Amino acid sequence: MRLFAALAFAAAMIALPAQAAVGFQHFTIPDPQGQPLEVGVWYPTDAQPRAERLELGTQTVADDAPVRGDHLPLILMSHGHGGSYAGHADTAIALAEAGFVAAAVTHNGDNWQDTTRATEIWERPRQLKVLTDYMLGGWAARDRIDPHRIGAFGFSAGGFTVLMTAGAEPDLKSMVQHCRERPAFEDCRVVASQPLDVNRKVTWTHDPRVRAIVSAAPGLGFAFGKAGLANVRVPVQLWRGQDDPVLPHPFYAEAVRQALPHAPEMHVVPHAGHYDFISPCPPAMAQRLPEICVSEPGFDRAAFHVRFNAAVVNFFRRTLR
């Protein structure tokens, strides 16, 4: 049976062209413990794509088109603090072109419209699991997904989220000393504005259906340690920007790298800042949010994303065979 499943998956992947057209759906899903969650899904299709509105920009997709292919691997996507489902659309499109279904959630309480519950970090992996449950049990094309080939991609707070999804558990009490010594760091400024009860007893949500993760510039990396990452047994691709001023080296991605039980596939991007992992910004967004959209002089975000997306796609192809 295992051999049959592998052959079926290989046949499905061969049937899809390297640059398939991309379908897109945007909807909300119920959350049994909160307000409905906003979701974007990108997937391979035979339909003709065209330029469609995506928040402050556009994307070339076939809106609400039929799904092409079977036994398709699923990649869940988690954005950073104050972001949205659309923050990594170019990576989602690259995955869909390669034959994946990419499903991204907007985290309630920590998004561009509402950050009032940003410190409730335990909600993030729970919401990601709600998305997985929906994609496998409620999505109209759920029978096209291979439930044994699921990965997760996350950036910043999302990078932290996918680590927890894969089995990590942070020590919230480590925030106290960390922020006493580094109050200007981004995570410490968030906690200063929204106090975090470090003594709260938290049940962290893990999801063993997730077989591989990509964590880009993960937040709160220092809070794990070897004990907190001991149960992360899936393959990990880990990224950091060499010149990240928001989550500076060595307290975040490097702390994760050193504490993982198995060495990750590590990528250090020369001259990259923190937000260079977000999709290149459309002009309207760049004008409104230059601190997120404008890279350091000499760094070409668009060119980097071609390489970044290819590396993410190749990692999931290898690890979700």
C-alpha positions, 0 to 999 in steps of 0.5 A: 500500500505504501508503494502504491501511494508513492507511485500514485503521488509521483504520477500526479506530480508528473502530470502537473507542469512545472509552471501550472496555472494557479487558482485562488479562493478567498473565504472564511472558515468557522473556528469553534473557539473564536470568530471566523478565520480569514483564509486564502488558498492557492492551487494548480488549475487548468483555468486561464489566470488573470490579474485579480485584486489582492489587498493593496496589490494584484496577483495573476490567478484564476479566481475560484477555478477548479482544482487540477490534480490528485494526491496534492500535498498541502502547505499551511502558511502562518504570517508574522505579527500584524500581517495577513493571509496575503503576506506571502502570496508570491511564495504561495503562488510558487508552491501552487505552480509546482503542484501544491495546495497552499492555504494561508490563514489570517490570525485573529487577534494578531493581524493588520486590522487587529493586534489586540491579542498578539501576546496570546501566542498559544492561539496561533498554532491552534488556529493553524490546526483549525485551518488544517482540519478545514482543508482536510474535512470541509474544503470543497476539493478536500479529496484532491489533498493527500493527507499524508503530505502536509507541510507548514511555512511561517515567517516571524511570529509565523515561524514561531507558530510552525515550530509549535505546530511541529512539537515545540513548547516555549518557556514563557518565563524566559521573556522576563529576563530577555526583555529586561535586558533588551527592551527595545527588541520588537517582541519586548515592545509588544509585550510591554504594550500587551502584558503577557502572563508568563505564569499562565498554564498553557496547553500548546497545540501540536499537529503530527499531520505536519511532516516538514516545516519552513521557519523564516526569521522565527520569533521568540527563538530564545524561549525554546532551548533544547528541552522546548525543541526536543519533540521537533522531529520533522525536517526543518528549513530555517532562514534568517536575514544577516542584517535583521534589526527586528529580531537580531542575531543570535537570539532568534533563528540562531537560538533555534538552530542550536537547540533543534535535536536534528540540524536544520537546512540553514539559510543565512541571507546576506544583507537581508533585513527582517521584512525581506521575507515578505512578498515584494510590496505593491506600490500602494503598500510601499508608500503606506508602509516603507518600514516594511516594504523598503529594503536596505540599499543594494538588496533586491527583494524581488530577485531574492524571492525568486531564489527563496521561493525555489528553495522552499518549493524544493525543500517541500518536494524532497521532504513530502515525497 
